[in-house]
Amino acid sequence: MNIGRLIRTTAAAGAVTLGLVAVSGCSSSDAGDGKENGRLKVVASFYPMEFLAERIGGDHVSVSTLTKPGVEPHDLELKPRQTAELGEAGLILYLKGIQPAVDKAIAQSEAEHKIDAATLTKLESHQGDDHEGHGEEGHDHESEAGGDPHIWLDPAKYAEVAQGVGSALTKADPDNSAAYQKNTDALVGELNRLDASYRQGLRTTATKTFITTHASFGYLAERYGLDQEGVSGVNPESEPSPARIKELRAIAAKEKVTTVFFETLASDRTAKTLADDTGLRTDVLDPLEGITDKSKGDDYIAVMESNLTALKKALGAK
């Protein structure tokens, strides 16, 4: 036997083994530190959270979303791959109360950094706007005791959330805190200007009442002195009862309502049925749960500006 060759072969095999250990150790370290190619891995639950992560994180983050464009977020069921993705995240950004399956998966995740946007501002109850819709199967989670989760539709509240997200990114990735602070300040400035546009645009209107199939605009209505009337509560797909149709017909006549709003990710059937019955027109008021090629704008700011235009027209802004 060639003892020298045996020693060399054994040494080489040992080196390969050590190399594999080093590589696997490095890979697991990369996965374990919540980074990907040096960027913080952020997992967002749905579009309003994704927008904040991308705008505030900038070049220092790699953002993925659990809710793909065109998917109705409330009914999302996670795939095993998505659940695994949560465990590898450097930061999970979500909004409790919108997606039950996501809330459950995140609660079970061992990710070190996860932030519920609902904790970054004060939630309120807008049950008075929803009338009979709170028992709707599949959507009653929106009206839990925790309050109305649709905080992103109020630019002022969304700005508060943005500041909290900036702090969460800094905590997860302190090396880039200066960039996160700068991006947060810039976004909050944009949201403040959007808020000012809404205040100015909706200050003087012929009516303060709007009808929508998806009663998700409670915060927006409260912020700008409007009255939201949901066709059939929080479920945009459900049919209104004959009693509710009668009630809305009376409200429309009394309050000089002109328009029934529907959303881009749900059918417009209910809105058209009511509009035909009451002689009103229909238009889109986008709850911004996702951006698709049907959206009237390619990001949050643009779609909110489009919503303002639609509201001004419907309410007879002067």
ZIZI-V5194 format. One record per backbone hydrogen bond with DSSP energy under -0.5 kcal/mol. NH is the residue of the N-H (numbers start at 1). CO is the residue of the C=O. E is the energy in kcal/mol with one decimal. If there is no record, write none. Layout:
BEGIN
NH&CO&E / NH&CO&E
END
This chain:
BEGIN
3&1&-1.1 / 6&2&-2.3 / 7&3&-2.5 / 8&4&-2.5 / 9&5&-3.1 / 10&6&-2.8 / 11&7&-2.5 / 12&8&-2.7 / 13&9&-2.9 / 14&10&-2.6 / 15&11&-2.5 / 16&12&-2.6 / 17&13&-2.7 / 18&14&-2.8 / 19&15&-2.8 / 20&16&-2.8 / 21&17&-2.5 / 22&18&-2.7 / 23&19&-3.0 / 24&20&-3.3 / 25&21&-2.8 / 26&22&-2.6 / 27&23&-2.9 / 28&24&-2.7 / 29&25&-1.9 / 30&26&-2.7 / 31&27&-2.6 / 32&28&-2.7 / 33&29&-1.9 / 34&31&-0.9 / 35&30&-1.3 / 36&39&-2.9 / 39&36&-1.7 / 40&60&-2.3 / 41&34&-3.2 / 42&40&-0.7 / 42&62&-2.5 / 43&41&-0.5 / 43&91&-2.4 / 44&42&-0.6 / 44&64&-3.0 / 45&93&-2.1 / 47&289&-0.9 / 49&46&-1.4 / 50&46&-2.1 / 51&47&-2.9 / 52&48&-1.1 / 53&49&-2.3 / 54&50&-2.5 / 55&51&-2.5 / 56&52&-2.6 / 57&53&-2.2 / 58&54&-1.9 / 60&57&-1.8 / 61&58&-1.1 / 62&40&-3.1 / 63&61&-0.5 / 64&42&-2.4 / 66&44&-2.4 / 68&66&-0.7 / 71&68&-2.0 / 73&71&-0.6 / 75&72&-0.9 / 76&73&-1.5 / 82&79&-0.6 / 83&79&-1.9 / 84&80&-2.3 / 85&81&-1.9 / 86&82&-1.3 / 87&83&-0.9 / 87&84&-0.6 / 88&84&-0.8 / 88&85&-0.7 / 89&85&-0.5 / 89&86&-1.0 / 90&34&-0.5 / 90&41&-2.5 / 91&41&-1.7 / 92&113&-1.8 / 93&43&-2.7 / 93&91&-0.5 / 94&92&-0.5 / 94&115&-2.1 / 98&95&-1.3 / 103&99&-2.6 / 104&100&-2.2 / 105&101&-2.0 / 106&102&-2.7 / 107&103&-2.0 / 108&104&-1.3 / 109&105&-0.7 / 109&106&-0.6 / 114&112&-0.6 / 115&92&-3.1 / 117&94&-3.4 / 117&115&-0.7 / 119&116&-2.2 / 120&117&-1.7 / 121&118&-0.5 / 123&121&-0.6 / 129&126&-1.7 / 130&126&-0.6 / 130&127&-0.9 / 131&127&-0.9 / 133&130&-1.8 / 134&131&-0.6 / 135&132&-0.6 / 136&133&-1.5 / 139&136&-1.6 / 140&136&-1.0 / 142&139&-1.9 / 143&140&-1.4 / 144&141&-1.2 / 147&144&-2.2 / 148&124&-3.5 / 151&149&-2.4 / 153&150&-1.2 / 154&151&-1.5 / 155&153&-0.6 / 158&154&-2.7 / 159&155&-1.8 / 160&156&-1.4 / 161&157&-2.2 / 162&158&-2.5 / 163&159&-1.9 / 164&160&-1.7 / 165&161&-2.5 / 166&162&-2.3 / 167&163&-1.8 / 168&164&-2.1 / 169&165&-2.4 / 170&166&-1.9 / 171&167&-2.1 / 172&168&-2.0 / 173&169&-2.2 / 176&173&-1.8 / 177&174&-1.6 / 180&176&-2.1 / 181&177&-2.5 / 182&178&-2.2 / 183&179&-2.6 / 184&180&-2.4 / 185&181&-2.5 / 186&182&-2.0 / 187&183&-2.3 / 188&184&-2.9 / 189&185&-1.9 / 190&186&-1.7 / 191&187&-2.6 / 192&188&-2.4 / 193&189&-1.9 / 194&190&-2.2 / 195&191&-2.4 / 196&192&-2.1 / 197&193&-2.0 / 198&194&-2.1 / 199&195&-2.5 / 200&196&-2.5 / 201&197&-2.9 / 202&198&-2.1 / 203&200&-0.9 / 205&203&-0.5 / 206&315&-1.3 / 206&316&-0.8 / 207&315&-1.8 / 210&227&-2.5 / 211&259&-1.0 / 212&229&-2.2 / 213&261&-2.3 / 215&213&-0.7 / 215&233&-1.5 / 216&214&-2.8 / 221&217&-2.8 / 222&218&-2.4 / 223&219&-2.6 / 224&220&-1.9 / 225&222&-0.8 / 226&221&-3.1 / 227&208&-3.2 / 228&226&-0.5 / 229&210&-2.4 / 230&129&-1.7 / 230&228&-0.5 / 231&212&-2.3 / 232&213&-0.5 / 232&233&-0.5 / 235&232&-0.7 / 236&234&-0.8 / 238&235&-0.9 / 245&241&-2.4 / 246&242&-2.2 / 247&243&-2.2 / 248&244&-2.8 / 249&245&-2.2 / 250&246&-1.8 / 251&247&-2.3 / 252&248&-3.0 / 253&249&-1.8 / 254&250&-2.5 / 255&251&-3.0 / 256&252&-0.5 / 257&252&-1.8 / 260&281&-2.8 / 261&211&-3.0 / 261&259&-0.6 / 262&283&-2.2 / 266&263&-0.5 / 272&268&-2.5 / 273&269&-2.6 / 274&270&-2.4 / 275&271&-2.7 / 276&272&-2.7 / 277&273&-1.8 / 278&274&-1.9 / 279&275&-1.6 / 280&275&-1.5 / 281&258&-2.3 / 283&260&-1.5 / 285&262&-2.4 / 295&292&-1.4 / 297&295&-1.6 / 303&299&-2.4 / 304&300&-2.5 / 305&301&-2.0 / 306&302&-1.9 / 307&303&-2.5 / 308&304&-2.0 / 309&305&-2.0 / 310&306&-2.3 / 311&307&-2.6 / 312&308&-2.7 / 313&309&-2.0 / 314&310&-2.5 / 315&311&-2.9 / 316&312&-0.7 / 316&313&-0.5 / 317&312&-2.8 / 318&204&-2.8
END
